[in-house]
Amino acid sequence: MQPPPELSPPAPALREVAVADAERPSKKICHCLVSTSASSEQHVWADLPDSLLHLIIALLSSFHDFLAFSGACHSWRAAVFSFPSSIYAFVFPPLHLKAGLRKANRDCGTWYKLLLNYKWCLCDPMRTDLSLLRSAPRNAPNYMRHLGCSYGHLIFSCMEHLLLVDVYTGTKVKPPKLQANSDCVVYGGILIAPLSSPNSCLLLFSKSFIFQWQVGTDSWTEHPLVSEHFLSQIVLFKGQMFAIDFPRMLKTISLAPQLSVQEVDVVWGEDIVAGLNYDPWLVVCGDMLLMVDLVDGLISNGTFQVFRFDFSAERAKWTKMEKLDNWALFVSHDRMSPTFSCMNPERWGGKSNCIYLPSASKDSDEPWIAVELGQAVYSTTRSNSYILGGRSNQLESLWVLPSLVYGAGQ
């Protein structure tokens, strides 16, 4: 069986790469445009003003187009990094990461798996004929747990050892050892900014503590956490970190002047029906903060509900949305995985007013499903195994944008 064609990644000069160097992205865009022109015209394309290039970037409809644009020439790549907007301004969808696990000779319980046995495939929803196969670093034999994914990096832990793995290049980063109480079990982790950002730090969460590592330093800071519940689905919205816990209490996480977690006083509308036994998702959608909840109708006919965080009133409240209009949302089963939104998904073959989830069914050939808001979930998916699934501490299928995309707007 022939392997699927690959999305050709760039070959940055990084320290440790787990797979063979892939081909550099094609630079045919500028070359094709000028191949039959005089040499003096070559500068016309390379010297386009950033304002015009930014308009072109805003029209890109797939990650594959993004790669082609950024690999065209130095000036076009520079325009990508000067793009004056956040990652959510892009209109192309995230990549689908389909996780796999090679058979290991031995197992170390249900929480830990041999890291070198992990592998995954990245697929562009617009170009399903293209994919990229990746494996975890070969020289990292420790049994590790998957803690989450953020800014294009998978986060793993094994006792005091931590590891960040770039989903796109396989490059790894080793934070310093975490000196914590043996009874302190870390259940999740996130990066609050791209690794290339001077403000980047890694946060690890246990039930009693939040551990903070400022990227580039050699030590951790420990912050006591007074909470009876686990925090999940942490997002950055308008310069502030929001999280939600199991009883659906909205929290803010502040790093300065010292790390603290505060509960947000939010009014719940009378038309809100709380989902049963499922954690909701937080999704940043343009200038809106949304909460997506799965409500089980007890007749195997569950539906999604979406609520907008309205902070314009004197007291903040959740307002139910009947439609997503021209937006599509991307959520994963693991609540520590990132969520995404995409405007005008029809441009790449998607559907508006839909929620996209990776398939959790191992028996299905469909890598993901799209459920229209208000439509019965299980009648669409034919099996609740698509939707249900708790925290497994193993790498599962999820949505992700590679780290190189987050260079834009920095």
N, C-alpha and C positions, 0 to 999 in steps of 0.2 A: 504493500500500500504506500503510495507516494505521500510524503508529508505535505500539508497545505502550504500555499505560497505565503511568504512572510511580509509583514510591514517592515520595511527596512529602517532600522533605527540609526541615529547618528552614532559616531564612534568617539565620544568625548574622552579626553585623557584623564581617566579616573584611576584611582589607586588599585582597586581589586575588582575584577570582573569575573563572574562565575561561569560565563559561557564564552564560546569562541567569538572573536570580534565579528560583528555583522557588517554588512556593506554600508558604506556611507550613503546618506540620502542623495537621490539624484539631483544634480544641479542643472538639469536640462531646461528649466523654465527660462532663465535669462539667456542661456546659450542658444536655445531654439529661436528665441525672439530676435537675436542679433546675428545668427549664423549667416544670413544672406545679406546683411547690411554692412555698411562701411564701419571701420573701427571707431570712427567718431560718434556713431550712433549707439555704440555699446554703453556709453555713459548715460544715455537718455534713460534707459531702464534702471540702471544702478543708482542714478541720482534723482529718482522720483522723490518728491517731498514726503516727509513722514505723515503729514495730514492725509495725503491721498492713499498711502500704503495702509494707514489705519482703517480707512474706509473699506479697503479690500479685505483686511483681516476680519473685519466685522461681518463679511459676507461668506467666509469660509464655512463649508457645510459638513466637514468631516475632519477627523484627526489626520487622515492621510493627506488631505489638502494642506493642513497646517504644517506637516512635515515638508511637503514640497515647497511651500512658500518660504519657510525658515531656512531651507537648504539651497535656495536659489542663488544667493550671493550675500556678501557680508553686510551690505547696507539694508537688505531686506530682513536679514536676521536681526540686525540692530533695531529695526522698526518693530519687530515682535517684542523685544525687551523694553521698548519705550511705549508700548501700547498703554494708553492712559485709562485703564479700566480694570476691574476685578475679573477673576476667572469666570464669574457667572455671566459676564457680558458675551461670552462666546456662544454661538448658536449651534455648534456641533455637539453631538451627544458624547457621553463618556464611553470608554471602552469596556467591554464585558470581559471580566477575568473569570475563566472557568478553571476551577482548581482540580487537581488530581493528586493522587498519592500512590507512589510506587510501593509495591509490597516490600516490607522490611523483614530482615531475618529474625529480629526480635522486637518486642514492643515494651514500652516502659509505662504501662498503664494507659488510661483513657485520656489523660490530660496532656501527655507529652508524646510527640512523634519525632523520629529521627529527621532532622531538618534536611539532610541531603536527599531524602526521599520525596521532598515536595517538588512539584512541578505545576506549571499553569500555562494557559493559552490565552492570549489577548486577541480580541476580535472587535473590529470596527462595525457597529450596526449598519453603517451606510455601505461598507465594503465587506460583506460577509465572506467574499471569496478570498480575502486577505486575512492572515492571522500571524501571530508571533508566538513561538514556543519558548518558554523560559524555564529554568530550573534554579533551585536555591543554590547558594555557593557550595562547591564541592568540599572546600576545606573548613566547613563548619559542621562537625559531626555531632554536636550536642543535641540531646533531645530537648525540644523546645515547644512552647505553647504559643499560639497566635493570639495577640492581644488587640489587634486592630489594624487599620490602614488609614493613612492620611498623607496628603500632598505627594501621592505617588509612591509611598514607602510602606511596605509591610513591616509590622512590629512584632518581634518574637522575644520570648523570655525563657530562661531556664535557671531557676533559683536567682542567684545574684547576677547572672550573665544576661545581657541585652543585645539585640541585633536589629538593625534597620536594613531592609533589603529593597532596593529600587525595583519595582515591578517590571520596568521596561528594559533596563540594562543589566540587571542582576548584580549591580554594584552593592557592596555592603559597607555599613558604618557601624563601628562598635562603640557604644557609649561606655563610660566607666562602670565598674561593678557597683551594684546596688547593695549597700550594707543595710539590710533591714532585718527585723525580728523574724525568726523562722516561722512564727505563727501568722505573719502578715502575708496574705495571699493577694497578689496583684491580679486583677481581673480584666483590665483594659488600659489602653494607652493611646495618646494622640500627640501629633505635632501641632503647635499653634501657629506655625508659619513655615514656609519652605526652608529646607536646610540651607539654602543659599542666602537666606535673609539674615541680617545681623540680629534680629529679634527672635530668631527661632529657638524654641526650647521644647523638650519632650516632657509630657506629663504622664505619670503612671498613677492608676487609681486602685486603691484597696478600700475595704469598708471602713477602715479607721484612719487612713492617711492618703495624702496626695504627695507624690514624689516629683520633684522638678529638677531637670537637668538643662542648664543653659548650654546649648550646642557650642563646642569649642573649649569648655571647661573640663576639669578632671574630677568633679565631685557632684553629689546630689544634695538637694535641700529637702528636708522632710517637714510637711505641714500636717498637723492633726486635723482630722475631719470628723465633725460631730454629725453623723447621719445614720439613720437606721436602714437606709435603702441604697442600692447601687445607683450611681449616675450613669446615664447612657445617652447616646446620640447627641454628642457635643458639637455645636456648630459656632462659627464666627459670623456675627450679624452686626453690621454697622459699628465695627470696632469693639464689640463686646462678645464674650463667650456665653452662650446659653446651653443649658443641659436640661434633661428631663429625667425624673426617676420613676420607679415602678408605679407609685400611686398617681402618676401624671402631674407631679408638682414641678413647675418651671423654676429653674435655678439660674443664677448668674455666677460666673467664676471670674474673679478679679485677681490679677497678678501683682498690682501695685496699689498702694505702697507695700502691701504684703498680701500673700495669697489668701483669699477668703471665698466662701461659698454662701450666697444669700438667696433666700426664697423670694420669688416674685409674686406679689399679690395680684392674682388674675381672677376675674369674674367669669364663671362658666354660664353660658346662655341656657335657657330652658329647653332649647331644641337640641342640645348636645346629649347624645347617648354614648356613655362610656363603653369602650370595647371590653370584651371579656377575656381576661388572662393574657392579653398581648400587650407588649410595650409599643407605644406609638413612635413615630419617626418625626424628627425635626428636619425641615427642608428650607433652605434659603432660596427664594424664588424672586429674582429681581430685587425690588425694594420691599419685599414681603417676607415675613417669617411665618412658615406654615407648620402645622402639626397634622400628620397623616395618621389616622387610626383605622384599625380593622375591627368592624363590629360583627360579631357572630350572631346570626339570627336564630340560632338553636335548631335550624332546620337545614343545616349544611348549605346555607345560602347567604354567606356573609357578604358585606359590602364595605367599601372604603368610605370614610368620611374625611374631609379636609377642612381645617379651621385656620383662619388668619389671625395672627396676633395683632390686635388693635390697641395701640398705645396712645392714640390721639385724644381719647377721653380722659377725664380726671382719674379714673381707675381703669387700668388695663383689662382687656377682656379677650376671650376667644370668640371669633365670629365665624359662623359656618358659611362655607362657600358651596354653592350649588354647582358651579362649573369652574374649570380651570382656564376657560377661554382658549387662547392659543399657546398654552404651556403644556409641557409634559414633565412628569416627575420621575426620578430614578431612585429607587430604594432597594436595600439589600436585606437579607434575612438577619444578618448579624448587625445589631444596633450600634456596634462600635465601628462599623464601616461607614464611609462617607456617603452622603446623599447629594443628588444633583438635580438641576432643573434645566430645561432647554426650551427656548422660544421658537415658535414656528417649526415644529418637528417635521412637517410635511416636506420641507426642503431636502431632507435626507431620507425620505421614505417612511417617516414615523407618523404618529397620530397625536393630535392635540387632545386635551382633556382626558389624558390617559396616565396611568401609573404603571411604570415598567419595573418588573422584578425578575431577577435571575431564577431560572427553574431550579427548584430544590428536589425534583424527582429524578432519581438516577435512571429511571426507565424511560424518560422522555428524550426525544430527539430535539426538542425545542430548547434552545439555550436560554431564552427568556420569554416572558409573556407580557402582554399589554392589557390592562383592565381599565375600561372606561369608568370614570367617576359616576357612581350611581348604579353601575351594572353589577349583577350578582357575580361574586368572585368564583365560587366553586363551580357554577354552571359553565363558566368560561374555561376554567382550568381543568375541569373534570376530576380533580383530585386535590384535597386540601394539603397534600404533601408539597405542593408548589409553594404554599404560603407559610405553613407552620414550620417551626424549628426554633429551638432555644439556643442559648450560648453554648457552643460545643468546644471552644478553645482550639478548634482546628480550622485551617484555612478553607473557607467556603467560597462559592461563586459570589462575585460582587461587582459593583461598578467602580471604575477608577479612571482618573486622568493621570498620565505619566508626569513625573516631576518636571520635565523640561517645559511643559505647558505653563507651569506656575511661575516661570521666569518672566512671563509677560505681566506688565503692570507693576513690577517691583521697582 
